[in-house]
């Protein structure tokens, strides 16, 4: 990585580094075993020390190459924590885990840094952003002109969010996020409201919400499950659901949310075996240290892609 940064210092570059030491059950290199003995001394804290050193090495390489002031660095989680491995972290206070359409399955933190950019004191933002937005926003922040989205709400492409992140002015900021599993629209978020049309959960122990956390796929599109995830980010309290005080709020916002659902259906046309978990070739996972933890996933190749027979993954039904 240091060599790459040094060799490309005189031309624009894009470097994506994927760190999976904290994904699933944490692992660390031999050098970092018991490196966190002064704190908790767990696999997780050891791996965290290793990642922290890695970030330090990258930052030093940018400084040594005199690129630190004009390089946009984004540090973000690739996904949320699993339901089955608490040693790998927690999604609290959110409900759910990796793969769920609840906030615990989709919401991750992120840090954006570039000393050469004046963020105008806007050090913290709770605005909606997806990973596709990072590309368009990074291009804009670094002086390039990203192309406009094909449709106004940018639900299929990245949206340039430079103005809202730098100035804090959220006019024109993304306010619609879609959540698909395969070709099935499971949920979407519009501003402060989160709408669940379909639900299927990995069922984190101790979490149970009727019509939301279930091993069985549930279709709630006729009467969608609705949350205010600004006031209730943990998705614990339904809006409506027989409660007279919130029923008027439910019926008041539902027509607008139905319009957003129609917009998504009109502009997003999916085909093919997306999220095809039955094709196990992509599951190879053999990083350093996985043998010690007995977590290595061997490579299995198949001549033909085998489609799943589970309707929630394919969106095909049975």
NUDO-860081 format. One record per residue (C-alpha): chain; residue in three letters; x, z, y. Coordinates in steps of 0.1 Angstrom, whole numbers, plus 2048, in hexadecimal, padded with zeros to 3 digits. Example, Ala and Ser with C-alpha at 12.3 -4.5 7.8 and 13.67 -1.06 7.14 Angstrom:
! NUDO-860081
- A;Ala;87B;84E;7D3
- A;Ser;889;847;7F5
***
This chain:
! NUDO-860081
- A;Unk;800;800;800
- A;Unk;81C;809;819
- A;Unk;82D;7E7;810
- A;Unk;80D;7D4;816
- A;Unk;807;7E4;838
- A;Unk;82B;7DE;842
- A;Unk;82B;7B9;837
- A;Unk;80A;7B1;848
- A;Unk;810;7C4;869
- A;Unk;811;7A4;87D
- A;Unk;7F0;795;871
- A;Unk;7CC;7A2;86C
- A;Unk;7C6;7B2;84A
- A;Unk;7AB;7C2;836
- A;Unk;7B5;7DC;81C
- A;Unk;79C;7EC;805
- A;Unk;7A8;80A;7F1
- A;Unk;791;818;7D6
- A;Unk;799;83C;7CC
- A;Unk;786;848;7AD
- A;Unk;798;869;7A7
- A;Unk;779;87C;7B2
- A;Unk;760;866;7A1
- A;Unk;750;873;781
- A;Unk;766;88F;775
- A;Unk;784;893;78D
- A;Unk;7A7;88C;781
- A;Unk;7C9;88E;792
- A;Unk;7ED;882;78C
- A;Unk;806;899;77B
- A;Unk;816;8A0;79D
- A;Unk;7F6;8B0;7AA
- A;Unk;7ED;8C6;78C
- A;Unk;7E7;8E9;79A
- A;Unk;7F0;8DD;7BD
- A;Unk;7D2;8EF;7CA
- A;Unk;7DB;910;7BA
- A;Unk;7DA;921;7DC
- A;Unk;7B5;919;7DF
- A;Unk;79D;912;7C2
- A;Unk;7B6;902;7AA
- A;Unk;79D;8EA;799
- A;Unk;7A0;8C5;78F
- A;Unk;78A;8BD;7AD
- A;Unk;7A0;8CF;7C7
- A;Unk;7C0;8C1;7B7
- A;Unk;7B2;89E;7B9
- A;Unk;7A7;8A5;7DD
- A;Unk;7CB;8AE;7E6
- A;Unk;7D7;88E;7D6
- A;Unk;7BF;879;7EB
- A;Unk;7C8;88C;80A
- A;Unk;7ED;883;804
- A;Unk;7E3;85F;7FE
- A;Unk;7D1;85D;820
- A;Unk;7EF;86D;830
- A;Unk;806;852;821
- A;Unk;7EF;837;82E
- A;Unk;7ED;846;850
- A;Unk;813;849;852
- A;Unk;817;825;848
- A;Unk;800;81A;864
- A;Unk;813;82F;87D
- A;Unk;835;823;872
- A;Unk;828;7FF;875
- A;Unk;81A;806;897
- A;Unk;7F7;7FC;88B
- A;Unk;7E5;81E;88D
- A;Unk;7D5;817;8AF
- A;Unk;7C7;7F5;8A5
- A;Unk;7BD;7FB;881
- A;Unk;79A;806;878
- A;Unk;79B;81F;85B
- A;Unk;77A;827;849
- A;Unk;77A;843;830
- A;Unk;75A;847;81C
- A;Unk;74C;851;7FA
- A;Unk;745;834;7E2
- A;Unk;727;846;7D4
- A;Unk;717;868;7D0
- A;Unk;71F;882;7B6
- A;Unk;712;87F;792
- A;Unk;6F7;896;785
- A;Unk;70B;8A0;766
- A;Unk;72D;8A9;774
- A;Unk;72C;8C5;78D
- A;Unk;752;8C7;78D
- A;Unk;751;8A6;79F
- A;Unk;73E;8B3;7BD
- A;Unk;71A;8B9;7C8
- A;Unk;700;8A5;7DC
- A;Unk;6F1;8C4;7EB
- A;Unk;6DB;8C7;800
- A;Unk;6CE;8A5;7F4
- A;Unk;6B9;89F;7D5
- A;Unk;6C6;889;7B9
- A;Unk;6E7;87A;7AE
- A;Unk;6F9;859;7AA
- A;Unk;6E1;83D;7A2
- A;Unk;6C2;84E;7B0
- A;Unk;6AE;841;7CD
- A;Unk;6AC;864;7DC
- A;Unk;6C5;86D;7F8
- A;Unk;6DB;87E;7DE
- A;Unk;6E0;85C;7CE
- A;Unk;6E6;847;7ED
- A;Unk;6F2;85C;80B
- A;Unk;718;861;80E
- A;Unk;72E;86C;82C
- A;Unk;747;856;83D
- A;Unk;763;859;857
- A;Unk;76C;83C;86F
- A;Unk;78D;83F;882
- A;Unk;7A0;829;89A
- A;Unk;7B4;83B;8B5
- A;Unk;7B5;81B;8CA
- A;Unk;78F;81A;8CD
- A;Unk;77D;830;8E6
- A;Unk;75E;83E;8D5
- A;Unk;752;84D;8F5
- A;Unk;74F;870;8E7
- A;Unk;737;864;8CC
- A;Unk;74A;878;8B1
- A;Unk;72D;87C;899
- A;Unk;710;864;890
- A;Unk;6F2;869;879
- A;Unk;6E7;845;87D
- A;Unk;6DF;82F;85F
- A;Unk;6FB;819;853
- A;Unk;703;808;832
- A;Unk;724;7FB;824
- A;Unk;71C;7D7;82D
- A;Unk;71A;7E2;852
- A;Unk;73E;7EE;851
- A;Unk;74C;7CA;84E
- A;Unk;738;7BC;86C
- A;Unk;73F;7DC;880
- A;Unk;764;7DC;878
- A;Unk;768;7B7;882
- A;Unk;757;7BE;8A4
- A;Unk;76B;7DE;8AB
- A;Unk;78B;7CA;8A4
- A;Unk;782;7AE;8BC
- A;Unk;773;795;8A5
- A;Unk;74F;787;8A7
- A;Unk;73B;78D;887
- A;Unk;720;773;880
- A;Unk;6FC;77D;887
- A;Unk;6E5;786;86A
- A;Unk;6CE;76C;85C
- A;Unk;6B0;783;862
- A;Unk;6AA;79C;87E
- A;Unk;6AC;7BD;86A
- A;Unk;6CC;7B4;857
- A;Unk;6BF;7C2;836
- A;Unk;6D4;7A8;822
- A;Unk;6F3;7A8;838
- A;Unk;709;7BF;84C
- A;Unk;6FE;7C9;86F
- A;Unk;717;7CD;88C
- A;Unk;712;7F1;897
- A;Unk;72F;7F3;8AF
- A;Unk;71B;7FB;8CE
- A;Unk;708;818;8BE
- A;Unk;727;827;8AE
- A;Unk;73D;824;8CD
- A;Unk;724;82C;8E9
- A;Unk;709;840;8D6
- A;Unk;6EE;827;8E2
- A;Unk;6D9;822;8C3
- A;Unk;6C3;807;8D1
- A;Unk;6C6;7EA;8B8
- A;Unk;6D7;801;89E
- A;Unk;6CD;7FC;879
- A;Unk;6AD;80F;871
- A;Unk;6A4;800;84F
- A;Unk;6B7;806;82F
- A;Unk;6AB;7F8;80D
- A;Unk;6B2;808;7EB
- A;Unk;6B1;7F2;7CD
- A;Unk;6B7;7F8;7A8
- A;Unk;6BD;7D6;799
- A;Unk;6A2;7C0;7A8
- A;Unk;68A;7DD;7AD
- A;Unk;684;7EB;7D0
- A;Unk;684;810;7C9
- A;Unk;683;81D;7EC
- A;Unk;68C;816;810
- A;Unk;692;82A;830
- A;Unk;684;821;852
- A;Unk;692;837;86D
- A;Unk;68A;85B;864
- A;Unk;672;852;847
- A;Unk;67C;84C;823
- A;Unk;663;83A;80D
- A;Unk;664;83B;7E7
- A;Unk;652;81E;7D6
- A;Unk;660;824;7B4
- A;Unk;672;842;7A6
- A;Unk;689;84A;78A
- A;Unk;6A2;867;78B
- A;Unk;6C1;872;778
- A;Unk;6B0;894;77B
- A;Unk;6CA;8AD;789
- A;Unk;6C4;8CE;777
- A;Unk;6B0;8E5;78D
- A;Unk;6A0;8C9;7A1
- A;Unk;67C;8BF;79B
- A;Unk;664;8AE;7B2
- A;Unk;645;89E;7A3
- A;Unk;643;878;7A6
- A;Unk;668;877;7B1
- A;Unk;67F;888;798
- A;Unk;677;87A;775
- A;Unk;689;868;759
- A;Unk;66B;851;757
- A;Unk;668;834;770
- A;Unk;64A;83B;786
- A;Unk;639;822;79C
- A;Unk;62C;833;7BC
- A;Unk;629;813;7D1
- A;Unk;603;817;7D4
- A;Unk;607;839;7E5
- A;Unk;62C;83B;7EE
- A;Unk;63F;85C;7EE
- A;Unk;649;863;812
- A;Unk;663;87A;821
- A;Unk;670;881;844
- A;Unk;696;881;83B
- A;Unk;6A0;88C;85E
- A;Unk;68D;8AD;85C
- A;Unk;68F;8AE;836
- A;Unk;6AF;89D;82A
- A;Unk;6AC;8AE;808
- A;Unk;68A;89C;801
- A;Unk;679;8BC;7F7
- A;Unk;659;8BA;80B
- A;Unk;641;89C;807
- A;Unk;62F;88F;826
- A;Unk;60A;88E;81C
- A;Unk;606;895;7F7
- A;Unk;5E5;8A8;7FC
- A;Unk;5F2;8BD;819
- A;Unk;5D8;8BA;835
- A;Unk;5F1;8C2;851
- A;Unk;608;8A4;847
- A;Unk;5EE;88B;83A
- A;Unk;5E7;87D;85C
- A;Unk;60C;878;861
- A;Unk;60D;866;840
- A;Unk;5F1;84E;848
- A;Unk;5FE;849;86B
- A;Unk;620;83C;861
- A;Unk;617;82A;840
- A;Unk;60A;80A;850
- A;Unk;62C;804;862
- A;Unk;63E;80C;842
- A;Unk;629;7F3;82F
- A;Unk;633;7D9;848
- A;Unk;658;7E1;841
- A;Unk;651;7DE;81B
- A;Unk;642;7BC;821
- A;Unk;660;7B1;836
- A;Unk;678;7BC;81B
- A;Unk;665;7A9;800
- A;Unk;663;78A;816
- A;Unk;689;789;81E
- A;Unk;699;796;7FF
- A;Unk;697;780;7E0
- A;Unk;6AB;78C;7C3
- A;Unk;6B3;77B;7A2
- A;Unk;6CB;77F;785
- A;Unk;6D7;79E;772
- A;Unk;6DF;7B5;78F
- A;Unk;6EA;7D8;785
- A;Unk;6EB;7CC;761
- A;Unk;6F5;7EB;74F
- A;Unk;6F1;7DB;72D
- A;Unk;70F;7C5;733
- A;Unk;729;7E0;72C
- A;Unk;747;7CA;735
- A;Unk;748;7D8;759
- A;Unk;749;7FC;74C
- A;Unk;76F;7FC;745
- A;Unk;77C;81C;754
- A;Unk;79F;827;74A
- A;Unk;7B2;837;767
- A;Unk;7D1;84D;763
- A;Unk;7C7;86E;754
- A;Unk;7A6;864;744
- A;Unk;7B6;868;721
- A;Unk;7BC;88D;728
- A;Unk;798;891;732
- A;Unk;78B;87B;716
- A;Unk;778;866;72F
- A;Unk;787;844;72B
- A;Unk;76E;828;727
- A;Unk;77B;80D;710
- A;Unk;778;7E8;718
- A;Unk;75C;7D7;706
- A;Unk;759;7B1;70B
- A;Unk;73B;79C;702
- A;Unk;739;776;700
- A;Unk;717;777;710
- A;Unk;707;78D;72A
- A;Unk;6EC;7A1;719
- A;Unk;6CE;7A8;730
- A;Unk;6C0;7CC;731
- A;Unk;69F;7D3;721
- A;Unk;698;7EF;73A
- A;Unk;67F;7E4;755
- A;Unk;68D;7FC;76F
- A;Unk;6AF;7EA;76E
- A;Unk;6A4;7C6;76C
- A;Unk;684;7C7;780
- A;Unk;675;7B0;766
- A;Unk;65C;7C7;756
- A;Unk;654;7C8;731
***
